[in-house]
Amino acid sequence: MKKLLILLISITTLSTPVLGVRVKDLVEIQGVRENKILGYGLVVGLNGTGDKAGSEFTIRSLANMLKYMGIIVDPDLLKVKNVAAVVVTATMPPFAKSGQMLDCTISSIGDATSLAGGTLISTPLYGPDGKVYAMAQGPVSVGGFAVSGASGTGVTKNFPTAGRIPNGAVLERSLEFKFNNKIKLLLDDPDFTTAHRLAKSINSYVRLHVAQAEDISTVTVRVPKKYTKNVVDFISLIEGINVVPDSRAKVIVNERTGTVVMGKDVRISTVAIAHGNLSIKITEAPQVSQPTPFSTGRTVITPKTGVRVSEGGRNLVLLPKGATIGDLVSALNAIGVTPRDLIVILQAIKAAGALHAELEII
């Protein structure tokens, strides 16, 4: 535990010089994003692991598909144990063009036990606007299996009811998006100071007043005249600019794993910390009470409970006003706290109003 606390101190003391971060790693460009598409289809060719006879939607879907192919059948006569109804999902990248290949994910929505060995038949994938953007088809790759015996026992590995088809969807419609004379940069971590520094860095780099921070998360950049016909070059130029981001002082606590992550800007007011170990031990030993010979009594078992409470010596640590996180960790290391003790102490310091940082518990 001491090694961990000492490592935290070294990080806070040695990380004083702040290096810049590329604009590319700080922002997203408005309009340049992925789009989700999905569709409903059938996976055929399963080895008896498809939907059961009670899956009405699978039976109707299979009957409609055969009718589309010119084969009229009675749905009541269809057996679907080799067919499974699935939902097909895919992600369209920004500026997707017709003819591009996409990976798609296949997920069973019926009571099929496995999609292994199945083939997805031609399935249209729709966007939020109801238009068809891609067609998916191909053999399903499943990273698992499910094996069961006649008695009902079996073995299942991973999730055989979901799989993927690499390059299984072909785009049929392009996504048209054109930049205008203004570009909006959206900060991944909104902050007023970071937005101001970002706009200032861009203006200084291009030697023109083209960037302006609109709010805590948005910086608007006007495209200079010499780049109006090639906006991509201008975006590539500003993406490589280094900016020193800023953020609020924050302490992240994970109570499940005992992990505590603290930034270097965390400050602590004058506070005294007492740390002690309280040990409570409860033991139970059954006692048997036997009746005297030839009496009408019976044997009785009575519990005997013992409680022992012990408390270790208490240590008092006084932190001066304006102490850094390194001072806190050093002081807590001196009294030998564990990560979970540190979590409790930080919560108590925050409750006392002495921790000048946002305490986030995850």
C-alpha positions in Angstrom: 0.0 0.0 0.0 2.9 2.4 0.8 4.2 2.0 -2.7 0.9 3.0 -4.2 0.7 6.2 -2.1 4.3 7.1 -2.8 3.6 6.7 -6.5 0.7 9.1 -6.3 3.0 11.7 -4.7 5.6 11.3 -7.3 3.0 11.8 -10.1 1.7 15.0 -8.5 5.1 16.5 -8.0 6.7 15.5 -11.3 3.8 16.4 -13.5 4.1 20.2 -13.0 5.0 21.0 -16.6 1.7 20.8 -18.5 2.0 19.6 -22.1 -0.4 20.7 -24.8 -3.0 18.4 -26.3 -3.9 18.4 -30.0 -7.1 20.0 -31.0 -8.1 16.7 -32.7 -8.1 15.0 -29.2 -10.1 17.7 -27.5 -13.0 18.4 -29.8 -15.6 16.9 -32.2 -16.6 18.8 -35.4 -20.3 19.4 -35.5 -21.9 17.4 -38.3 -19.0 14.9 -38.6 -20.5 11.9 -36.8 -21.6 8.3 -37.2 -25.1 7.2 -38.0 -26.9 4.0 -36.8 -29.0 1.8 -39.1 -30.9 -1.3 -38.4 -33.2 -3.9 -39.9 -35.2 -7.1 -39.3 -34.2 -10.3 -41.1 -34.0 -14.1 -40.9 -31.0 -16.4 -40.4 -31.4 -19.7 -42.1 -29.4 -23.0 -42.2 -29.3 -23.6 -38.4 -28.9 -27.1 -37.2 -32.1 -27.3 -35.2 -31.1 -24.4 -33.0 -33.5 -21.8 -34.5 -36.8 -20.4 -33.1 -39.4 -22.8 -31.7 -42.8 -23.5 -33.3 -44.4 -20.9 -31.0 -42.5 -18.0 -32.5 -45.3 -16.6 -34.6 -43.4 -13.7 -36.1 -40.7 -16.0 -37.4 -43.3 -18.2 -39.1 -45.0 -15.2 -40.7 -41.7 -13.7 -41.8 -40.7 -17.0 -43.5 -44.1 -17.4 -45.2 -43.9 -13.8 -46.5 -40.3 -14.4 -47.8 -41.5 -17.5 -49.7 -44.5 -15.7 -51.1 -42.2 -12.9 -52.4 -40.3 -15.7 -54.2 -43.5 -17.0 -55.7 -44.0 -19.9 -53.3 -47.4 -19.9 -51.6 -47.4 -22.1 -48.4 -49.7 -22.4 -45.4 -47.9 -20.8 -42.4 -49.3 -23.5 -40.1 -47.3 -26.2 -42.0 -44.0 -24.4 -41.6 -41.3 -25.6 -39.2 -38.8 -23.0 -38.1 -36.3 -24.9 -36.0 -33.7 -24.1 -38.7 -34.6 -20.4 -38.9 -34.2 -17.6 -36.5 -35.6 -14.0 -36.5 -32.8 -11.5 -35.9 -32.2 -7.7 -35.7 -29.3 -6.5 -37.8 -27.5 -3.3 -36.8 -24.6 -1.4 -38.4 -22.8 1.9 -38.1 -22.3 4.3 -41.0 -19.1 6.3 -40.7 -19.1 10.1 -41.5 -19.3 10.9 -45.2 -20.2 7.3 -46.1 -20.4 6.7 -49.8 -22.5 4.3 -51.8 -20.7 1.0 -52.3 -18.8 1.0 -49.0 -18.8 -2.2 -47.0 -19.8 -2.2 -43.3 -19.6 -4.7 -40.5 -22.9 -5.6 -39.1 -24.1 -7.3 -35.8 -26.7 -10.0 -35.8 -28.8 -10.5 -32.6 -31.6 -13.1 -32.1 -35.0 -11.7 -31.0 -36.7 -15.1 -30.7 -36.0 -18.2 -28.6 -33.2 -19.6 -30.8 -30.4 -21.2 -28.9 -27.6 -20.6 -31.3 -26.9 -18.8 -34.6 -23.8 -20.8 -35.3 -23.6 -22.0 -38.9 -26.4 -19.8 -40.1 -26.6 -17.4 -43.0 -28.4 -14.1 -43.0 -30.6 -13.6 -46.0 -30.8 -10.2 -47.8 -32.0 -7.7 -45.2 -32.6 -3.9 -45.8 -31.1 -1.6 -43.2 -33.1 1.6 -42.4 -32.1 4.9 -41.0 -34.1 7.1 -38.6 -35.8 8.7 -41.6 -37.2 5.4 -42.8 -35.1 5.2 -45.9 -33.0 2.1 -46.9 -29.3 2.9 -46.6 -27.7 -0.5 -46.8 -28.3 -4.2 -47.6 -26.9 -6.9 -45.4 -26.3 -10.6 -46.2 -23.8 -13.3 -45.5 -22.7 -16.1 -43.1 -22.9 -15.3 -39.4 -19.7 -15.6 -37.3 -20.5 -16.5 -33.7 -17.8 -16.5 -31.1 -19.4 -19.1 -28.8 -21.3 -22.4 -28.7 -24.2 -24.1 -26.9 -24.3 -27.9 -26.5 -27.0 -29.7 -24.7 -28.0 -33.4 -24.1 -31.3 -35.2 -24.2 -31.6 -34.8 -20.4 -31.5 -31.0 -20.7 -28.1 -30.4 -19.3 -25.6 -28.6 -21.5 -22.6 -26.2 -21.8 -22.7 -22.7 -23.2 -19.7 -20.5 -24.0 -20.0 -16.8 -24.6 -23.2 -15.7 -26.4 -24.1 -17.9 -29.3 -27.3 -16.0 -30.0 -25.4 -12.9 -31.3 -22.8 -12.7 -34.0 -21.2 -10.5 -36.7 -20.8 -10.5 -40.4 -17.5 -8.7 -41.4 -18.2 -6.5 -44.4 -21.7 -7.9 -44.5 -23.5 -4.8 -45.4 -23.2 -2.8 -48.6 -24.2 0.9 -48.6 -26.8 1.8 -51.1 -27.1 5.5 -50.3 -24.5 8.1 -49.7 -24.6 10.6 -46.8 -24.2 14.1 -48.2 -22.7 16.7 -45.9 -20.9 19.9 -47.0 -19.0 22.4 -44.9 -20.0 26.0 -45.0 -17.8 29.0 -44.2 -18.1 28.3 -40.5 -17.0 25.2 -38.5 -18.2 24.5 -35.0 -15.8 22.7 -32.6 -17.5 20.9 -29.8 -15.4 20.2 -26.7 -15.5 16.7 -25.3 -15.1 18.1 -21.8 -16.8 21.5 -21.7 -14.9 24.2 -19.9 -14.8 27.9 -20.2 -11.0 28.2 -19.8 -10.4 25.5 -22.3 -12.8 27.1 -24.9 -11.0 30.4 -24.4 -7.5 28.9 -24.8 -8.7 26.9 -27.9 -10.0 30.0 -29.7 -6.8 32.0 -28.7 -4.5 29.2 -29.9 -6.2 29.0 -33.3 -6.1 32.7 -33.9 -2.5 32.9 -32.9 -1.5 30.0 -35.2 -3.3 31.2 -38.3 -2.6 34.9 -37.5 -6.2 35.8 -38.1 -9.1 36.4 -35.9 -11.2 33.5 -37.1 -12.1 31.6 -33.9 -14.4 32.7 -31.1 -15.7 30.8 -28.1 -19.5 30.9 -28.1 -20.1 29.1 -24.8 -18.6 26.5 -22.5 -18.5 23.8 -25.1 -18.6 25.5 -28.5 -15.9 27.3 -30.5 -16.9 28.7 -33.9 -14.1 29.0 -36.5 -14.6 31.0 -39.7 -12.9 29.5 -42.7 -10.3 32.0 -44.2 -10.9 32.9 -47.9 -7.8 31.0 -49.1 -9.3 27.8 -47.7 -12.9 28.2 -48.9 -12.3 25.7 -51.7 -10.4 23.2 -49.6 -11.9 23.1 -46.1 -10.2 19.8 -45.4 -6.8 21.4 -45.5 -7.9 24.0 -43.0 -9.4 21.5 -40.7 -6.2 19.4 -40.9 -4.2 22.5 -40.0 -6.2 23.4 -36.9 -6.4 19.8 -35.7 -2.6 19.7 -35.2 -2.6 22.8 -32.9 -1.6 22.1 -29.3 -3.8 23.5 -26.6 -3.4 23.2 -22.8 -6.8 22.1 -21.5 -8.1 23.1 -18.1 -10.6 21.4 -15.8 -12.1 21.6 -12.4 -10.3 20.0 -9.5 -11.9 16.6 -9.1 -11.4 13.5 -7.0 -12.8 10.2 -8.4 -13.6 7.4 -6.0 -14.6 3.9 -6.9 -15.9 2.2 -3.7 -16.2 -1.2 -5.3 -12.5 -1.5 -6.2 -11.1 0.9 -3.6 -9.6 3.1 -6.4 -9.0 6.8 -5.8 -7.8 9.1 -8.6 -7.0 12.8 -7.7 -5.9 15.7 -9.8 -3.0 17.9 -9.0 -5.2 21.0 -8.5 -7.0 19.6 -5.5 -6.5 21.9 -2.5 -7.3 21.2 1.2 -7.9 23.7 4.0 -6.6 23.4 7.5 -7.9 20.1 8.8 -7.1 17.5 11.4 -7.4 13.8 10.6 -7.7 11.0 13.2 -7.4 7.4 12.1 -8.0 4.4 14.2 -8.6 0.7 13.8 -11.7 -0.7 15.3 -11.9 -4.5 15.5 -15.2 -6.3 16.5 -15.1 -10.1 16.9 -18.2 -12.1 17.5 -17.9 -15.9 18.3 -20.6 -18.5 19.0 -20.0 -21.8 20.7 -22.9 -24.3 21.2 -23.3 -25.8 24.7 -25.2 -29.1 25.3 -27.3 -29.5 28.4 -28.0 -33.1 29.3 -30.8 -34.1 31.7 -30.2 -36.4 34.7 -30.6 -40.1 34.3 -34.2 -41.4 34.4 -35.6 -37.9 34.4 -38.4 -36.5 32.2 -36.1 -33.8 30.7 -34.6 -33.7 27.3 -31.2 -32.7 25.7 -31.1 -28.9 24.9 -28.5 -27.1 22.8 -27.9 -23.5 23.9 -25.7 -21.0 22.0 -23.0 -19.1 23.9 -22.1 -15.8 22.3 -18.9 -13.9 22.9 -18.2 -10.3 21.8 -14.8 -8.8 21.8 -14.1 -5.2 20.8 -10.6 -3.8 20.4 -9.5 -0.4 19.1 -5.9 0.4 18.0 -4.1 3.5 18.9 -5.2 6.8 17.2 -3.0 9.0 15.2 -3.8 12.7 14.6 -2.5 14.4 11.5 -2.8 18.2 11.0 -2.7 19.5 7.4 -2.0 23.3 7.0 -4.1 25.6 4.9 -3.6 25.2 1.1 -2.1 21.7 1.4 -1.9 19.9 -1.9 -3.0 16.4 -2.7 0.6 15.3 -2.4 0.7 16.6 1.2 -2.5 14.7 2.0 -1.3 11.4 0.5 2.0 11.8 2.3 0.2 12.4 5.6 -2.2 9.5 5.2 0.7 7.2 4.2 2.4 8.1 7.4 -0.5 6.8 9.5 -0.8 3.7 7.2 -4.3 4.0 5.7 -5.7 1.6 3.1 -7.5 2.7 -0.1 -10.9 2.1 1.5 -9.8 4.1 4.6 -8.7 6.9 2.2 -12.2 6.9 0.6 -13.9 7.4 4.0 -11.4 10.1 5.0 -12.0 12.0 1.7 -15.7 11.9 2.2 -15.4 13.2 5.7 -13.0 16.0 4.6 -15.5 17.0 1.9 -18.4 17.0 4.4 -16.3 19.2 6.6 -15.9 21.7 3.8 -12.1 21.4 3.7 -11.8 19.6 0.4 -11.9 22.2 -2.4 -12.6 19.8 -5.3 -15.5 17.9 -6.8 -15.9 14.5 -5.1 -17.3 12.0 -7.6 -18.2 8.5 -6.4 -18.6 5.9 -9.1 
